[in-house]
Each structure stands twice: as C-alpha cells, then as structure tokens.
Amino acid sequence: MAATLHDVARVAGVSFKTVSNVINNHPHVRDTTRARVEEAIAALGYRPNLTARSLRSGHTGAITLALPQLSLPYFAELADSVIEAAAKHGLVVLIEQTGADRGRELEVMASPRLKMSDGLIFSPLELGQEDVDLIKAEVPIVLLGERIFNSKSDHVTMQNVAAARAATEHLLSLGRTRIAVVGAHQGEVIGSAGLRLRGYREALAARNIPYDDGIVAYVRDWHRSNGAAAMHDLLDRGAPFDAVFGLNDTLAQGAVRVLQEAGYRVPDDVAVIGFDDLDETRYSLPTLSTVDPGRAEIAETAIKLLMERIKNPDAGPPREVESAFRIVPRESTVGGQAPARVRD
C-alpha cells in the first residue's frame, strides 16, 4: 500500500499539517523539522497525490521541463539535477523533448499538456533573441540557456564568457600558446558557442596572442562524432597547435579519440579541456579537464524561481541569475608544462 501523509507524519514525529507545510514549501518550518520530514518522505517512498492536491489547492504539484535532446549528456544530467531539486519540494517533473526544433519549441509553450503542470522550465536552442516576445504561456516560465535574454520570464544561465576565458587561461598557464577550438558555430554571437568563443578570444587578447581562425573548427551539433570530425579537419589543415578547448565535453572527448588514434599523447603533445563537467569525464582515459558550470545550482535556482512565480505570478520584474563555475583540472591537462612538441 502506498505511503500517506499520515504515515510520513507518524515516522517524522510531527503533525499532519507540518508534513503538508513541508511538501508545499511553506517558509515557516524549522530546518531541523523540514529535514526530519524529508527523511521520512524518502524512507517511505511517499509520492504526492497530484489529483487530490490539484482539487484542494488549484495546483497540480507537477512542473514541466522542456529540453532539446536527452541524448545529449549535458541535458540528461541537467534533467537529473532538476528532478532531484524538485523532489526536495515535493514536485513531480514532466519531461518534454523539443528535438532542438523551432516549431516544437513554440508548440511546447502552447501545449494543452501544460495544464497538467504549474510551471515550465524551458531550455530553447532554436528560438533566438528575435523571438523574445514569443516566450509566453498560461503558466510561469523560467528560461535556461543563452539563446534569449531580457524576456518577461525569469532566466537562469551560466557564465559562459568568464568560464571559457578561465578554461583558456588554464591552458595558457601550462605554457600552451597555440590553442585550437572545437565546436564553434559560424556567425553565432548570442548562444553558448558564440559566448564561449568570445571568452577564448578575450583570454588570448589578454596575453597579446593573436586570434587564428585557422585553428578554430566549426560544427553544426555538439556530439562526439562532431568533435571527432572537427579534429580530423584540424589535423588535415596542418596548422600547429599544442592544446584544444572543446566547447563542451562530448566534443572534447571526440577530439581526444582522434588525437590518440593519430599518435598524439594527451596531455604531453596536446592538452585538452572541455566544458560541462559530465560524470563520464571522471572515467575517460585520460580523465578530462573541464569547466563545472554549476549545473546543480542552475537546477536548484530554476526550481526556486519557478515556485516563487507559481505562488505569486506578479512578484516583481523578471530576474536573471548566473551560476558560479569552476575549473576542474584532470589528466588531460594537469602535469603538462611546455608541450613535448608542437604538432607540425
């Protein structure tokens, strides 16, 4: 038999009302009491009755998370972080996959399925700044990503420029001066690729190192296969480089594979850093240096902002929050000083 609120109250040693307050995230609950109730919920495997909750409060207790592709590891891990953050507040997460298709991104905001949830966390890839006025739905929206700014919705993003600059500075600090880029998008200014390329260029400029488009590889998508193809392209060009900045981890992993197949030692000959701090980067060979963009913070902040809007849709102007980041040095860069040789 499924656990009930009364079961949770009994195990936690609190009243039924206190359990309800914790699940509905009422602020006036002691941290110790909240922790005890959350432990009881986890131990009993309690799941809220969404239908009953909806009838009582007008809220479903569910939110929708719309992402481009769960086959991209970053979005899969982001979904996991959002689900974990939502569960702390007794929320269920419904997943919509847009396939990075403009029509489907527009459709998700108008979908009748949104009536099953109280709010939407939305990460568009094809909608851009020119579509800012199209970002609207019958429920509150929290935007993720770098495609659209200054909308009427709350927005949680990462420090792409500063983080990419720090990643490039990490390579420069190891004596690498010919740093190739894998994953740029032709002509992009706003968007993860454009912002990360900007951070890379800022780091070079600060060291008076000229930007060389000849060691920048442009791709359409950010899959391992694109990283591998881009590295084949860079090798075929023949321009020397002693390091690689993959604009995400999967691109960097594809690039490392091709470098190793071509006989280059990572990091001795070519140091490599990625971006996203995917779980699998801890177990690759070599382990991959990367940027942790604050994925858990992004998820928790998005849930917090959305819950505040659900409770009070008119609670002030839209907010924009940037997550903290950190460089995570691992085997693909650490220990390398001046390169053993520059590819020629």
C-alpha positions in Angstrom: 0.0 0.0 0.0 1.3 3.5 -0.9 2.5 5.7 2.0 0.3 8.5 3.0 0.8 11.9 4.6 -0.3 10.4 7.9 2.4 7.7 7.6 5.0 10.4 7.0 3.8 12.4 10.0 4.0 9.3 12.2 7.5 8.4 11.2 8.8 12.0 11.4 7.0 12.6 14.7 5.2 15.7 13.6 1.7 16.7 12.8 -0.1 16.1 9.5 -0.2 19.9 9.0 3.6 20.1 9.4 4.1 17.5 6.7 1.7 19.4 4.4 3.6 22.6 5.1 7.0 21.0 4.2 5.6 19.4 1.0 4.1 22.8 -0.1 7.3 24.5 0.9 5.8 26.9 3.4 8.6 29.1 4.8 7.8 29.0 8.5 9.1 25.5 9.2 12.3 24.9 11.2 15.2 23.5 9.2 15.5 20.5 11.6 11.8 19.7 11.3 11.9 20.1 7.5 14.9 17.7 7.4 13.2 15.1 9.5 10.1 15.2 7.3 12.1 14.9 4.1 14.0 11.9 5.6 10.6 10.3 6.4 9.4 11.0 2.9 12.5 9.4 1.4 12.4 6.4 3.7 8.7 5.7 3.0 8.9 6.5 -0.7 6.0 8.9 -0.4 4.6 10.3 -3.6 2.0 13.1 -3.5 -1.5 12.5 -4.9 -1.5 15.1 -7.7 -5.2 14.8 -8.3 -6.1 15.4 -4.7 -3.6 18.2 -4.4 -5.0 19.9 -7.5 -8.6 19.8 -6.3 -7.6 21.3 -2.9 -5.2 24.0 -4.0 -5.6 24.6 -7.7 -2.1 23.4 -8.2 -1.0 20.1 -9.6 2.3 19.7 -7.8 3.9 19.0 -11.1 6.1 21.1 -13.4 7.3 20.7 -17.0 10.9 20.6 -18.1 11.4 21.2 -21.8 14.8 20.3 -23.1 16.3 19.9 -26.7 17.7 16.3 -26.6 18.1 13.9 -23.7 20.6 12.1 -26.0 23.0 15.0 -25.3 24.6 14.1 -22.0 24.5 17.6 -20.6 20.8 17.8 -20.9 20.3 14.3 -19.5 22.4 15.3 -16.4 20.6 18.6 -16.2 17.2 16.8 -16.2 18.5 14.6 -13.4 19.5 17.7 -11.4 16.1 19.3 -11.9 14.3 16.2 -10.9 16.4 15.9 -7.7 15.9 19.6 -6.9 12.1 19.4 -7.5 11.8 16.3 -5.3 13.1 18.2 -2.3 10.0 20.4 -2.6 7.5 17.5 -3.3 7.3 18.4 -7.0 7.0 15.9 -9.9 8.8 16.8 -13.2 7.2 16.1 -16.6 9.7 16.0 -19.4 9.1 17.4 -22.9 11.8 16.9 -25.6 11.8 19.5 -28.3 14.4 18.0 -30.6 16.0 21.4 -31.0 13.2 22.1 -33.5 11.8 25.7 -33.7 8.3 24.5 -34.3 8.3 22.1 -31.3 9.9 24.8 -29.1 7.0 27.1 -29.9 4.5 24.3 -29.5 5.6 23.3 -26.0 4.6 26.7 -24.7 1.1 26.4 -26.1 0.6 22.7 -25.5 -2.6 21.6 -23.7 -0.3 19.3 -21.7 0.9 22.3 -19.8 -2.4 22.3 -18.0 -1.1 19.2 -16.2 1.6 21.3 -14.6 2.0 24.5 -12.6 5.0 25.9 -14.5 7.6 25.4 -17.2 11.4 25.3 -17.1 12.4 25.8 -20.7 15.8 25.5 -22.5 15.4 26.6 -26.1 18.1 26.0 -28.8 16.4 27.3 -31.9 14.5 30.2 -30.7 16.6 33.3 -30.5 16.7 36.9 -29.3 14.4 38.0 -32.1 11.8 35.6 -30.6 11.8 37.2 -27.2 8.1 38.3 -27.5 7.1 34.7 -28.2 8.2 33.4 -24.8 4.9 33.2 -23.0 2.5 30.5 -21.7 -0.5 30.2 -19.4 1.9 29.1 -16.6 5.0 30.8 -15.3 8.2 30.2 -17.3 11.8 30.0 -16.2 14.2 30.2 -19.1 17.6 28.3 -19.2 20.4 28.8 -21.6 21.9 31.6 -23.6 19.6 32.0 -26.6 17.2 34.6 -25.2 17.8 37.4 -22.8 15.6 40.3 -21.4 12.4 38.4 -21.8 9.4 38.7 -19.4 10.4 35.5 -17.7 12.9 34.7 -15.0 16.2 33.4 -16.5 18.9 31.2 -15.1 22.1 31.0 -17.1 25.8 30.2 -16.7 28.8 32.5 -17.0 29.9 31.3 -20.5 32.3 34.1 -21.3 34.1 34.1 -18.0 34.2 30.3 -17.7 35.6 29.9 -21.3 38.1 32.6 -20.6 39.2 30.7 -17.4 39.4 27.4 -19.3 41.7 29.1 -21.9 43.7 30.7 -19.2 44.2 27.3 -17.6 45.8 26.1 -20.9 47.9 29.2 -21.2 49.2 28.8 -17.6 50.6 25.4 -18.7 52.7 27.1 -21.4 50.3 26.3 -24.3 50.1 29.1 -26.8 48.5 27.5 -29.9 45.1 26.6 -28.6 42.7 25.1 -31.1 38.9 25.4 -30.6 36.5 22.6 -31.4 32.8 23.4 -31.7 32.4 27.0 -32.8 29.2 27.9 -34.6 29.7 30.0 -37.8 28.5 33.6 -37.2 27.0 33.0 -33.7 27.3 35.8 -31.2 24.5 35.0 -28.7 24.4 31.3 -27.7 26.8 29.0 -25.9 29.2 28.6 -28.8 29.4 32.3 -29.5 29.8 33.3 -25.9 32.5 30.6 -25.2 34.4 31.6 -28.3 34.3 35.2 -27.1 35.8 34.2 -23.7 38.5 32.2 -25.5 39.4 35.3 -27.6 39.4 37.5 -24.5 42.0 35.2 -22.8 44.2 35.3 -25.9 44.0 39.1 -26.2 45.0 39.5 -22.5 48.2 37.6 -23.3 48.7 39.5 -26.6 48.3 36.2 -28.5 46.8 36.8 -32.0 43.5 35.0 -32.7 43.9 32.5 -35.5 40.8 31.3 -37.2 42.9 28.6 -38.9 42.8 26.5 -35.6 39.1 27.1 -34.9 36.9 24.2 -36.1 33.2 24.9 -36.8 30.5 22.3 -36.3 26.7 22.1 -36.5 26.0 20.0 -33.5 27.8 19.2 -30.3 28.1 15.4 -30.4 31.2 13.2 -30.0 31.1 12.5 -33.7 31.3 16.2 -34.5 34.2 16.6 -32.2 36.0 13.7 -33.9 35.2 15.1 -37.4 36.4 18.6 -36.3 39.7 17.2 -35.1 40.2 15.3 -38.4 39.7 18.6 -40.1 42.2 20.4 -37.9 44.8 17.7 -38.5 44.2 17.9 -42.2 44.8 21.7 -42.2 48.3 21.2 -40.9 48.3 24.3 -38.7 50.3 23.7 -35.5 48.5 23.6 -32.1 49.5 22.4 -28.7 46.2 22.4 -26.9 42.4 22.1 -27.6 39.5 23.7 -26.0 36.3 21.7 -26.7 33.3 23.9 -26.2 31.6 21.0 -24.5 32.8 17.7 -23.0 31.5 15.5 -25.7 33.3 17.5 -28.4 36.5 17.3 -26.4 36.1 13.5 -26.0 35.6 13.0 -29.7 38.7 15.2 -30.3 40.8 13.2 -27.8 40.0 9.9 -29.5 41.2 11.2 -32.9 44.3 12.7 -31.4 45.2 9.4 -29.8 44.5 7.4 -32.9 46.8 9.8 -34.8 49.6 9.1 -32.3 49.5 12.2 -30.2 49.9 12.0 -26.4 47.4 13.8 -24.2 48.4 16.0 -22.5 52.2 15.7 -23.4 51.7 16.7 -27.0 48.3 18.3 -26.9 46.5 19.3 -23.7 42.7 19.2 -23.9 39.9 20.8 -21.8 36.2 20.5 -22.2 33.1 22.3 -20.7 30.2 20.9 -18.6 31.8 18.5 -16.1 29.8 15.5 -17.3 30.0 12.5 -14.9 31.7 10.4 -17.6 34.7 12.8 -17.8 35.9 11.4 -14.5 36.3 8.0 -16.0 37.6 8.7 -19.6 41.2 7.8 -20.4 42.8 10.2 -19.7 40.3 11.8 -17.4 39.1 15.1 -18.9 39.8 18.5 -17.6 36.7 20.6 -17.8 34.6 23.5 -16.6 31.9 22.8 -14.0 29.3 25.4 -15.0 27.2 25.0 -11.8 24.6 22.6 -13.1 23.2 21.7 -9.7 23.0 25.4 -8.8 21.2 26.1 -12.1 18.6 23.4 -11.4 18.0 24.5 -7.8 17.8 28.1 -8.7 15.3 27.4 -11.5 13.1 25.4 -9.2 13.2 28.2 -6.5 12.3 30.9 -9.0 9.6 28.9 -10.6 8.0 28.0 -7.2 8.0 31.7 -6.3 6.3 32.6 -9.5 3.7 29.8 -9.1 2.8 31.2 -5.7 2.9 34.9 -6.8 3.0 35.4 -10.6 3.2 39.2 -10.2 6.1 39.1 -7.7 8.2 41.9 -9.2 10.2 42.2 -12.5 11.9 39.2 -14.2 15.1 38.1 -12.6 18.3 36.9 -14.2 20.7 34.7 -12.2 24.1 33.4 -13.3 25.5 30.3 -11.7 29.0 30.1 -10.3 31.6 28.0 -12.2 35.0 26.4 -11.5 37.8 24.8 -13.5 38.3 21.1 -12.8 41.9 20.1 -13.8 42.3 16.4 -14.6 44.7 14.2 -16.5 44.1 15.7 -20.0 45.9 18.9 -18.9 47.4 18.6 -15.4 51.1 17.9 -15.2 51.9 19.3 -18.6 54.2 22.3 -18.7 55.6 23.4 -22.0 54.5 20.8 -24.6 56.8 18.0 -25.5 56.3 19.1 -29.1 54.1 21.3 -31.1 52.3 19.5 -33.9 53.7 20.5 -37.3 
